Amino acid sequence: MSKHQKFYSGLPLNSKRLGKSRILLFLIRVLAFHIQMSHLNISKVFYQYAEE
């Protein structure tokens, strides 16, 4: 959860200047970043569990 806290700590949830659409786009961008960065790691872990 520490990684997620680092990513979401920069999100100004209390700021009224940001609309819901902007926050949604930010979350989608972070989610896409997580998928791109951890895709290989997830596949490695999946294959490790599959082999055991």
mmCIF file of the N, C-alpha and C atoms, coordinates in Angstrom:
data_MODEL
# 
_entry.id   MODEL 
# 
loop_
_atom_site.group_PDB 
_atom_site.id 
_atom_site.type_symbol 
_atom_site.label_atom_id 
_atom_site.label_alt_id 
_atom_site.label_comp_id 
_atom_site.label_asym_id 
_atom_site.label_entity_id 
_atom_site.label_seq_id 
_atom_site.pdbx_PDB_ins_code 
_atom_site.Cartn_x 
_atom_site.Cartn_y 
_atom_site.Cartn_z 
_atom_site.occupancy 
_atom_site.B_iso_or_equiv 
_atom_site.pdbx_formal_charge 
_atom_site.auth_seq_id 
_atom_site.auth_comp_id 
_atom_site.auth_asym_id 
_atom_site.auth_atom_id 
_atom_site.pdbx_PDB_model_num 
ATOM 1   N N  . MET A 1 1  ? 0.837   -1.212  0.000   1.00 0.00 ? 1  MET A N  1 
ATOM 2   C CA . MET A 1 1  ? 0.000   0.000   0.000   1.00 0.00 ? 1  MET A CA 1 
ATOM 3   C C  . MET A 1 1  ? 0.873   1.263   0.000   1.00 0.00 ? 1  MET A C  1 
ATOM 4   N N  . SER A 1 2  ? 2.152   1.125   0.326   1.00 0.00 ? 2  SER A N  1 
ATOM 5   C CA . SER A 1 2  ? 3.011   2.310   0.389   1.00 0.00 ? 2  SER A CA 1 
ATOM 6   C C  . SER A 1 2  ? 3.161   2.934   -0.993  1.00 0.00 ? 2  SER A C  1 
ATOM 7   N N  . LYS A 1 3  ? 3.260   2.089   -2.030  1.00 0.00 ? 3  LYS A N  1 
ATOM 8   C CA . LYS A 1 3  ? 3.401   2.624   -3.386  1.00 0.00 ? 3  LYS A CA 1 
ATOM 9   C C  . LYS A 1 3  ? 2.157   3.409   -3.769  1.00 0.00 ? 3  LYS A C  1 
ATOM 10  N N  . HIS A 1 4  ? 0.979   2.854   -3.449  1.00 0.00 ? 4  HIS A N  1 
ATOM 11  C CA . HIS A 1 4  ? -0.261  3.542   -3.789  1.00 0.00 ? 4  HIS A CA 1 
ATOM 12  C C  . HIS A 1 4  ? -0.371  4.853   -3.018  1.00 0.00 ? 4  HIS A C  1 
ATOM 13  N N  . GLN A 1 5  ? 0.057   4.851   -1.753  1.00 0.00 ? 5  GLN A N  1 
ATOM 14  C CA . GLN A 1 5  ? -0.018  6.077   -0.968  1.00 0.00 ? 5  GLN A CA 1 
ATOM 15  C C  . GLN A 1 5  ? 0.877   7.147   -1.575  1.00 0.00 ? 5  GLN A C  1 
ATOM 16  N N  . LYS A 1 6  ? 2.051   6.743   -2.094  1.00 0.00 ? 6  LYS A N  1 
ATOM 17  C CA . LYS A 1 6  ? 2.949   7.718   -2.711  1.00 0.00 ? 6  LYS A CA 1 
ATOM 18  C C  . LYS A 1 6  ? 2.303   8.315   -3.956  1.00 0.00 ? 6  LYS A C  1 
ATOM 19  N N  . PHE A 1 7  ? 1.628   7.471   -4.755  1.00 0.00 ? 7  PHE A N  1 
ATOM 20  C CA . PHE A 1 7  ? 1.012   7.964   -5.982  1.00 0.00 ? 7  PHE A CA 1 
ATOM 21  C C  . PHE A 1 7  ? -0.165  8.883   -5.680  1.00 0.00 ? 7  PHE A C  1 
ATOM 22  N N  . TYR A 1 8  ? -1.012  8.471   -4.731  1.00 0.00 ? 8  TYR A N  1 
ATOM 23  C CA . TYR A 1 8  ? -2.236  9.238   -4.478  1.00 0.00 ? 8  TYR A CA 1 
ATOM 24  C C  . TYR A 1 8  ? -2.028  10.399  -3.510  1.00 0.00 ? 8  TYR A C  1 
ATOM 25  N N  . SER A 1 9  ? -0.833  10.475  -2.895  1.00 0.00 ? 9  SER A N  1 
ATOM 26  C CA . SER A 1 9  ? -0.598  11.567  -1.954  1.00 0.00 ? 9  SER A CA 1 
ATOM 27  C C  . SER A 1 9  ? -0.557  12.907  -2.687  1.00 0.00 ? 9  SER A C  1 
ATOM 28  N N  . GLY A 1 10 ? -0.171  12.892  -3.982  1.00 0.00 ? 10 GLY A N  1 
ATOM 29  C CA . GLY A 1 10 ? -0.084  14.129  -4.744  1.00 0.00 ? 10 GLY A CA 1 
ATOM 30  C C  . GLY A 1 10 ? -1.420  14.565  -5.311  1.00 0.00 ? 10 GLY A C  1 
ATOM 31  N N  . LEU A 1 11 ? -2.466  13.771  -5.104  1.00 0.00 ? 11 LEU A N  1 
ATOM 32  C CA . LEU A 1 11 ? -3.778  14.107  -5.660  1.00 0.00 ? 11 LEU A CA 1 
ATOM 33  C C  . LEU A 1 11 ? -4.531  15.041  -4.720  1.00 0.00 ? 11 LEU A C  1 
ATOM 34  N N  . PRO A 1 12 ? -4.797  16.272  -5.141  1.00 0.00 ? 12 PRO A N  1 
ATOM 35  C CA . PRO A 1 12 ? -5.506  17.238  -4.287  1.00 0.00 ? 12 PRO A CA 1 
ATOM 36  C C  . PRO A 1 12 ? -7.001  16.937  -4.221  1.00 0.00 ? 12 PRO A C  1 
ATOM 37  N N  . LEU A 1 13 ? -7.390  16.010  -3.344  1.00 0.00 ? 13 LEU A N  1 
ATOM 38  C CA . LEU A 1 13 ? -8.800  15.647  -3.246  1.00 0.00 ? 13 LEU A CA 1 
ATOM 39  C C  . LEU A 1 13 ? -9.635  16.795  -2.690  1.00 0.00 ? 13 LEU A C  1 
ATOM 40  N N  . ASN A 1 14 ? -9.024  17.619  -1.832  1.00 0.00 ? 14 ASN A N  1 
ATOM 41  C CA . ASN A 1 14 ? -9.772  18.706  -1.200  1.00 0.00 ? 14 ASN A CA 1 
ATOM 42  C C  . ASN A 1 14 ? -9.848  19.949  -2.085  1.00 0.00 ? 14 ASN A C  1 
ATOM 43  N N  . SER A 1 15 ? -9.124  19.944  -3.208  1.00 0.00 ? 15 SER A N  1 
ATOM 44  C CA . SER A 1 15 ? -9.117  21.123  -4.075  1.00 0.00 ? 15 SER A CA 1 
ATOM 45  C C  . SER A 1 15 ? -10.382 21.166  -4.912  1.00 0.00 ? 15 SER A C  1 
ATOM 46  N N  . LYS A 1 16 ? -11.102 22.290  -4.838  1.00 0.00 ? 16 LYS A N  1 
ATOM 47  C CA . LYS A 1 16 ? -12.346 22.422  -5.605  1.00 0.00 ? 16 LYS A CA 1 
ATOM 48  C C  . LYS A 1 16 ? -12.075 22.872  -7.041  1.00 0.00 ? 16 LYS A C  1 
ATOM 49  N N  . ARG A 1 17 ? -10.828 23.278  -7.320  1.00 0.00 ? 17 ARG A N  1 
ATOM 50  C CA . ARG A 1 17 ? -10.509 23.735  -8.674  1.00 0.00 ? 17 ARG A CA 1 
ATOM 51  C C  . ARG A 1 17 ? -10.510 22.568  -9.659  1.00 0.00 ? 17 ARG A C  1 
ATOM 52  N N  . LEU A 1 18 ? -10.165 21.389  -9.176  1.00 0.00 ? 18 LEU A N  1 
ATOM 53  C CA . LEU A 1 18 ? -10.142 20.223  -10.054 1.00 0.00 ? 18 LEU A CA 1 
ATOM 54  C C  . LEU A 1 18 ? -11.533 19.618  -10.154 1.00 0.00 ? 18 LEU A C  1 
ATOM 55  N N  . GLY A 1 19 ? -11.991 19.439  -11.389 1.00 0.00 ? 19 GLY A N  1 
ATOM 56  C CA . GLY A 1 19 ? -13.297 18.828  -11.597 1.00 0.00 ? 19 GLY A CA 1 
ATOM 57  C C  . GLY A 1 19 ? -13.206 17.319  -11.493 1.00 0.00 ? 19 GLY A C  1 
ATOM 58  N N  . LYS A 1 20 ? -14.360 16.662  -11.425 1.00 0.00 ? 20 LYS A N  1 
ATOM 59  C CA . LYS A 1 20 ? -14.371 15.203  -11.330 1.00 0.00 ? 20 LYS A CA 1 
ATOM 60  C C  . LYS A 1 20 ? -13.734 14.582  -12.562 1.00 0.00 ? 20 LYS A C  1 
ATOM 61  N N  . SER A 1 21 ? -13.939 15.209  -13.729 1.00 0.00 ? 21 SER A N  1 
ATOM 62  C CA . SER A 1 21 ? -13.375 14.664  -14.966 1.00 0.00 ? 21 SER A CA 1 
ATOM 63  C C  . SER A 1 21 ? -11.853 14.690  -14.918 1.00 0.00 ? 21 SER A C  1 
ATOM 64  N N  . ARG A 1 22 ? -11.279 15.769  -14.370 1.00 0.00 ? 22 ARG A N  1 
ATOM 65  C CA . ARG A 1 22 ? -9.821  15.867  -14.297 1.00 0.00 ? 22 ARG A CA 1 
ATOM 66  C C  . ARG A 1 22 ? -9.278  14.822  -13.332 1.00 0.00 ? 22 ARG A C  1 
ATOM 67  N N  . ILE A 1 23 ? -9.944  14.627  -12.197 1.00 0.00 ? 23 ILE A N  1 
ATOM 68  C CA . ILE A 1 23 ? -9.501  13.615  -11.238 1.00 0.00 ? 23 ILE A CA 1 
ATOM 69  C C  . ILE A 1 23 ? -9.607  12.234  -11.863 1.00 0.00 ? 23 ILE A C  1 
ATOM 70  N N  . LEU A 1 24 ? -10.703 12.004  -12.613 1.00 0.00 ? 24 LEU A N  1 
ATOM 71  C CA . LEU A 1 24 ? -10.893 10.703  -13.251 1.00 0.00 ? 24 LEU A CA 1 
ATOM 72  C C  . LEU A 1 24 ? -9.786  10.451  -14.264 1.00 0.00 ? 24 LEU A C  1 
ATOM 73  N N  . LEU A 1 25 ? -9.450  11.470  -15.066 1.00 0.00 ? 25 LEU A N  1 
ATOM 74  C CA . LEU A 1 25 ? -8.375  11.318  -16.048 1.00 0.00 ? 25 LEU A CA 1 
ATOM 75  C C  . LEU A 1 25 ? -7.049  11.053  -15.344 1.00 0.00 ? 25 LEU A C  1 
ATOM 76  N N  . PHE A 1 26 ? -6.820  11.718  -14.199 1.00 0.00 ? 26 PHE A N  1 
ATOM 77  C CA . PHE A 1 26 ? -5.584  11.506  -13.448 1.00 0.00 ? 26 PHE A CA 1 
ATOM 78  C C  . PHE A 1 26 ? -5.503  10.069  -12.943 1.00 0.00 ? 26 PHE A C  1 
ATOM 79  N N  . LEU A 1 27 ? -6.622  9.563   -12.408 1.00 0.00 ? 27 LEU A N  1 
ATOM 80  C CA . LEU A 1 27 ? -6.635  8.194   -11.900 1.00 0.00 ? 27 LEU A CA 1 
ATOM 81  C C  . LEU A 1 27 ? -6.417  7.202   -13.032 1.00 0.00 ? 27 LEU A C  1 
ATOM 82  N N  . ILE A 1 28 ? -7.029  7.471   -14.203 1.00 0.00 ? 28 ILE A N  1 
ATOM 83  C CA . ILE A 1 28 ? -6.836  6.578   -15.350 1.00 0.00 ? 28 ILE A CA 1 
ATOM 84  C C  . ILE A 1 28 ? -5.374  6.592   -15.778 1.00 0.00 ? 28 ILE A C  1 
ATOM 85  N N  . ARG A 1 29 ? -4.754  7.776   -15.747 1.00 0.00 ? 29 ARG A N  1 
ATOM 86  C CA . ARG A 1 29 ? -3.349  7.884   -16.134 1.00 0.00 ? 29 ARG A CA 1 
ATOM 87  C C  . ARG A 1 29 ? -2.466  7.097   -15.161 1.00 0.00 ? 29 ARG A C  1 
ATOM 88  N N  . VAL A 1 30 ? -2.741  7.225   -13.849 1.00 0.00 ? 30 VAL A N  1 
ATOM 89  C CA . VAL A 1 30 ? -1.965  6.492   -12.846 1.00 0.00 ? 30 VAL A CA 1 
ATOM 90  C C  . VAL A 1 30 ? -2.176  4.992   -13.015 1.00 0.00 ? 30 VAL A C  1 
ATOM 91  N N  . LEU A 1 31 ? -3.436  4.590   -13.273 1.00 0.00 ? 31 LEU A N  1 
ATOM 92  C CA . LEU A 1 31 ? -3.730  3.169   -13.457 1.00 0.00 ? 31 LEU A CA 1 
ATOM 93  C C  . LEU A 1 31 ? -2.993  2.630   -14.675 1.00 0.00 ? 31 LEU A C  1 
ATOM 94  N N  . ALA A 1 32 ? -3.006  3.383   -15.775 1.00 0.00 ? 32 ALA A N  1 
ATOM 95  C CA . ALA A 1 32 ? -2.302  2.955   -16.986 1.00 0.00 ? 32 ALA A CA 1 
ATOM 96  C C  . ALA A 1 32 ? -0.803  2.857   -16.714 1.00 0.00 ? 32 ALA A C  1 
ATOM 97  N N  . PHE A 1 33 ? -0.260  3.797   -15.939 1.00 0.00 ? 33 PHE A N  1 
ATOM 98  C CA . PHE A 1 33 ? 1.159   3.765   -15.592 1.00 0.00 ? 33 PHE A CA 1 
ATOM 99  C C  . PHE A 1 33 ? 1.481   2.516   -14.785 1.00 0.00 ? 33 PHE A C  1 
ATOM 100 N N  . HIS A 1 34 ? 0.622   2.188   -13.807 1.00 0.00 ? 34 HIS A N  1 
ATOM 101 C CA . HIS A 1 34 ? 0.830   0.988   -12.999 1.00 0.00 ? 34 HIS A CA 1 
ATOM 102 C C  . HIS A 1 34 ? 0.806   -0.252  -13.877 1.00 0.00 ? 34 HIS A C  1 
ATOM 103 N N  . ILE A 1 35 ? -0.145  -0.310  -14.823 1.00 0.00 ? 35 ILE A N  1 
ATOM 104 C CA . ILE A 1 35 ? -0.261  -1.483  -15.693 1.00 0.00 ? 35 ILE A CA 1 
ATOM 105 C C  . ILE A 1 35 ? 0.989   -1.624  -16.554 1.00 0.00 ? 35 ILE A C  1 
ATOM 106 N N  . GLN A 1 36 ? 1.483   -0.525  -17.110 1.00 0.00 ? 36 GLN A N  1 
ATOM 107 C CA . GLN A 1 36 ? 2.662   -0.580  -17.966 1.00 0.00 ? 36 GLN A CA 1 
ATOM 108 C C  . GLN A 1 36 ? 3.900   -0.984  -17.174 1.00 0.00 ? 36 GLN A C  1 
ATOM 109 N N  . MET A 1 37 ? 4.051   -0.444  -15.959 1.00 0.00 ? 37 MET A N  1 
ATOM 110 C CA . MET A 1 37 ? 5.257   -0.702  -15.177 1.00 0.00 ? 37 MET A CA 1 
ATOM 111 C C  . MET A 1 37 ? 5.252   -2.082  -14.536 1.00 0.00 ? 37 MET A C  1 
ATOM 112 N N  . SER A 1 38 ? 4.076   -2.604  -14.182 1.00 0.00 ? 38 SER A N  1 
ATOM 113 C CA . SER A 1 38 ? 4.022   -3.862  -13.429 1.00 0.00 ? 38 SER A CA 1 
ATOM 114 C C  . SER A 1 38 ? 3.503   -5.022  -14.265 1.00 0.00 ? 38 SER A C  1 
ATOM 115 N N  . HIS A 1 39 ? 3.343   -4.834  -15.585 1.00 0.00 ? 39 HIS A N  1 
ATOM 116 C CA . HIS A 1 39 ? 2.817   -5.917  -16.420 1.00 0.00 ? 39 HIS A CA 1 
ATOM 117 C C  . HIS A 1 39 ? 3.785   -7.097  -16.414 1.00 0.00 ? 39 HIS A C  1 
ATOM 118 N N  . LEU A 1 40 ? 5.077   -6.827  -16.607 1.00 0.00 ? 40 LEU A N  1 
ATOM 119 C CA . LEU A 1 40 ? 6.059   -7.909  -16.639 1.00 0.00 ? 40 LEU A CA 1 
ATOM 120 C C  . LEU A 1 40 ? 6.168   -8.572  -15.271 1.00 0.00 ? 40 LEU A C  1 
ATOM 121 N N  . ASN A 1 41 ? 6.149   -7.779  -14.205 1.00 0.00 ? 41 ASN A N  1 
ATOM 122 C CA . ASN A 1 41 ? 6.253   -8.343  -12.860 1.00 0.00 ? 41 ASN A CA 1 
ATOM 123 C C  . ASN A 1 41 ? 5.054   -9.230  -12.552 1.00 0.00 ? 41 ASN A C  1 
ATOM 124 N N  . ILE A 1 42 ? 3.860   -8.792  -12.952 1.00 0.00 ? 42 ILE A N  1 
ATOM 125 C CA . ILE A 1 42 ? 2.656   -9.586  -12.703 1.00 0.00 ? 42 ILE A CA 1 
ATOM 126 C C  . ILE A 1 42 ? 2.742   -10.907 -13.455 1.00 0.00 ? 42 ILE A C  1 
ATOM 127 N N  . SER A 1 43 ? 3.215   -10.858 -14.716 1.00 0.00 ? 43 SER A N  1 
ATOM 128 C CA . SER A 1 43 ? 3.313   -12.085 -15.499 1.00 0.00 ? 43 SER A CA 1 
ATOM 129 C C  . SER A 1 43 ? 4.335   -13.028 -14.878 1.00 0.00 ? 43 SER A C  1 
ATOM 130 N N  . LYS A 1 44 ? 5.449   -12.486 -14.362 1.00 0.00 ? 44 LYS A N  1 
ATOM 131 C CA . LYS A 1 44 ? 6.459   -13.337 -13.723 1.00 0.00 ? 44 LYS A CA 1 
ATOM 132 C C  . LYS A 1 44 ? 5.876   -14.021 -12.493 1.00 0.00 ? 44 LYS A C  1 
ATOM 133 N N  . VAL A 1 45 ? 5.177   -13.259 -11.661 1.00 0.00 ? 45 VAL A N  1 
ATOM 134 C CA . VAL A 1 45 ? 4.575   -13.840 -10.454 1.00 0.00 ? 45 VAL A CA 1 
ATOM 135 C C  . VAL A 1 45 ? 3.540   -14.886 -10.835 1.00 0.00 ? 45 VAL A C  1 
ATOM 136 N N  . PHE A 1 46 ? 2.758   -14.597 -11.898 1.00 0.00 ? 46 PHE A N  1 
ATOM 137 C CA . PHE A 1 46 ? 1.726   -15.544 -12.330 1.00 0.00 ? 46 PHE A CA 1 
ATOM 138 C C  . PHE A 1 46 ? 2.361   -16.855 -12.762 1.00 0.00 ? 46 PHE A C  1 
ATOM 139 N N  . TYR A 1 47 ? 3.448   -16.771 -13.523 1.00 0.00 ? 47 TYR A N  1 
ATOM 140 C CA . TYR A 1 47 ? 4.095   -17.999 -13.982 1.00 0.00 ? 47 TYR A CA 1 
ATOM 141 C C  . TYR A 1 47 ? 4.735   -18.746 -12.815 1.00 0.00 ? 47 TYR A C  1 
ATOM 142 N N  . GLN A 1 48 ? 5.246   -18.010 -11.826 1.00 0.00 ? 48 GLN A N  1 
ATOM 143 C CA . GLN A 1 48 ? 5.838   -18.671 -10.659 1.00 0.00 ? 48 GLN A CA 1 
ATOM 144 C C  . GLN A 1 48 ? 4.777   -19.471 -9.911  1.00 0.00 ? 48 GLN A C  1 
ATOM 145 N N  . TYR A 1 49 ? 3.587   -18.876 -9.726  1.00 0.00 ? 49 TYR A N  1 
ATOM 146 C CA . TYR A 1 49 ? 2.514   -19.597 -9.043  1.00 0.00 ? 49 TYR A CA 1 
ATOM 147 C C  . TYR A 1 49 ? 2.030   -20.765 -9.895  1.00 0.00 ? 49 TYR A C  1 
ATOM 148 N N  . ALA A 1 50 ? 2.019   -20.585 -11.218 1.00 0.00 ? 50 ALA A N  1 
ATOM 149 C CA . ALA A 1 50 ? 1.533   -21.645 -12.105 1.00 0.00 ? 50 ALA A CA 1 
ATOM 150 C C  . ALA A 1 50 ? 2.483   -22.838 -12.077 1.00 0.00 ? 50 ALA A C  1 
ATOM 151 N N  . GLU A 1 51 ? 3.792   -22.577 -11.945 1.00 0.00 ? 51 GLU A N  1 
ATOM 152 C CA . GLU A 1 51 ? 4.758   -23.676 -11.943 1.00 0.00 ? 51 GLU A CA 1 
ATOM 153 C C  . GLU A 1 51 ? 4.698   -24.456 -10.639 1.00 0.00 ? 51 GLU A C  1 
ATOM 154 N N  . GLU A 1 52 ? 4.368   -23.794 -9.536  1.00 0.00 ? 52 GLU A N  1 
ATOM 155 C CA . GLU A 1 52 ? 4.361   -24.485 -8.237  1.00 0.00 ? 52 GLU A CA 1 
ATOM 156 C C  . GLU A 1 52 ? 3.149   -25.384 -8.048  1.00 0.00 ? 52 GLU A C  1 
# 
